[in-house]
Amino acid sequence: MSETPTPKGPTPGAPTPEEHAAAYAGIRARLAAVIGSAERDAPCPLTPEWTVGDTLAHAVGVADDVVAGRIEGAATDPWTATQVNARRGRTIVELLAEWGECAPGVEQLMGQLPVEISGQIIFDAVTHEHDLRHAIAAGGAHESDAISIAAGWIAGAAKPRKAEMTPAIEIGYGGRRVVWGGGPVEVSLALSEFEFVRATSGRRSANQVLALGVPDPALVLANVIFSPAAFDVVE
């Protein structure tokens, strides 16, 4: 997860806390339905330093840390490494059981957290949902409520970081649009919400982004912590 802007009150048309909670619950339910028989030590190509089990352990660890209030250093390598290392010996079934214990607390907190932060939690969780779906060849859920919330969150969260970027880029995603950068818009894209979330988080290769007509793949990356995938990603 990354830094979020200072909350300035609800945005008209923004998802409600109840919708954030339901979206998070949906991520966990969908993953539980497809990952139970996965091999824990199978590679997870879109999180190449982690296995399938490690990536799931991170998602579970985020939930545990959020509920426990352990958010200092959130999104840093040491923070995520602690989550993964603490769960190395747990099976997929055990990890899902722990997530089931933590998740209701996360969902309850959605009503108390600024939407910028709850949106960030959903962005992280749904990103790893699809990293895991890719790893176990269980595609689907491209039009979930979580993807829609994640798309809106990353569009807004990235905008301040992109303010000085040139050339400016306009991205249509679903029925919405965002302009990143200053000065005249020189690049315009039209993407689905799913493709927007995946491309901006480094889940598409440089060649795939260039094929959209973008002169530099960095233009579509929402944060410097992301880089293009090392291979063409098909989901």
Secondary structure by P-SEA (a helix, b strand, c coil): ccccccccccccccccaaaaaaaaaaaaaaaaaccccccccccccccccccaaaaaaaaaaaaaaaaaccccccccaaaaaaaaaacccccaaaaaaaaaacaaaaaaacccccaaaaaaaaaaaaaaaaaaaaaaccccccccaaaaaaaaaaaaaacccccccccbbbbbcccbbbbcccccccbbbbbcaaaaaaaaaccccaaaaaaaccccccccccccccccccccccc
